[in-house]
């Protein structure tokens, strides 16, 4: 006898359908699983045997062969337990085979028969909808995550017995109350606000431009000047995520197993701040069983690299591909996995090893060669991918004591201007994914039109600071964003002059 059940495996963040074929033959009782299963799937034999016994079913007194097709696709995870078990019960005629048509099964089984949550449920349900499955049977603890996908019947279960009773028409699962994303987004409040940052008006303006145009930003300044404080507040001025961004970001966190059990949906733009001793696999992704790295966990959000020159050189250079393409590809002998990695890069560094080069009151103890060596840790190709280079200097004590808040510098006001600027970009480019910071060279020429006076200023600046072609394009893209913040279609001399102020490293001569 042969039964067929459908399930899914997740590679990267993409789900692939897997047909579970179950056959009984004469031989010693046991389960043989073929079709490139990993160790967690092979171990399901004992989980299934105990789950059947403790759920009131007996294990067949025959040899059970399970094939996971297609056989050339690597299968990982514990989500096949439920599908394999239902296939066995179908062969035992406990469940009618016709009841399995149009249904997909996902879930891990505990030894007592409970259906436990598993990773990658959201990706699997999305794929099930694309393939026109009628129903997806999943663990109850994964229901909120799966319910983000509309127009497909999702049925949550706590126990194997409930699944069997449903397939026999004896029980219908209790559907938990769903939640409204729009209501949750309307009530979104950030704990950190730019109004708490005293002084640093120049840096705040740079962050506003970075958020509006999707420009990568580097802060340079002595210790204790508020670089980390500024960086942690940038999510509060970014536009709320739309439905597609929420789905995509939640998919990544689901695959990584990082979703909150009580509220398994990522509504806020991620903010990731890995330590500078992180490995390349930790930042980019990978490992024996590939998982998303920090750059993918920062997708649609912010990646903050503090003490930027202290990161290993191979780790920093690995950022080049994702910064250009918005994704990262991890190659293995048997397969290649692509993770999305479209993020806003915010970096911070000291001007020298001791940290006080250029400080107005504290003396720097570094030699000329030490300063040059420290700053040269960042390669030209990496610096070329950073649009804004901002100097963050200490705030005067009297300014701190005044605690005077500049008008329009709170996160709410800044976000309103950022949202308006992004709306103009969406209308200009026809897609929300295309921001000024992501323009290609030919698009810069088309959309970054300068008035005559601005052209002369750019030529003069390029000659004085020996700007590369890439640096000139960066300046034009930043100018385009500054113009958008003022709702101006043509880039004026004023916009260009401000953009030139954010190329600190070109303007500094040691």
HUFEN-V365247 format. One record per run of one state. SS is the DSSP state (A for helix, B for strand, O for the rest). FROM is the first residue (numbers start at 1). TO is the last residue. If there is no record, write none. Layout:
ss,from,to
SS,FROM,TO
SS,FROM,TO
//
This chain:
ss,from,to
O,1,1
B,2,11
O,12,13
B,14,25
O,26,29
B,30,34
O,35,36
B,37,37
O,38,38
A,39,42
O,43,43
A,44,54
O,55,62
B,63,69
O,70,74
B,75,75
O,76,80
A,81,91
O,92,96
A,97,100
O,101,102
B,103,105
O,106,107
B,108,109
O,110,113
B,114,116
O,117,120
A,121,130
O,131,134
B,135,139
A,140,146
O,147,152
B,153,157
O,158,158
B,159,159
A,160,167
O,168,180
A,181,186
O,187,193
A,194,196
O,197,200
A,201,213
O,214,216
B,217,220
O,221,226
A,227,231
O,232,233
A,234,237
O,238,242
A,243,256
O,257,270
B,271,272
O,273,279
A,280,284
B,285,286
O,287,290
B,291,292
O,293,293
A,294,297
O,298,301
B,302,305
O,306,307
A,308,310
O,311,312
A,313,317
O,318,318
A,319,325
O,326,326
B,327,331
O,332,335
B,336,340
O,341,343
B,344,349
O,350,367
A,368,375
O,376,379
A,380,383
O,384,387
B,388,391
O,392,396
A,397,402
O,403,410
A,411,429
O,430,435
A,436,438
O,439,440
A,441,447
O,448,449
B,450,450
O,451,451
A,452,465
O,466,468
A,469,485
O,486,490
B,491,491
O,492,492
A,493,500
O,501,502
B,503,503
A,504,507
O,508,510
//
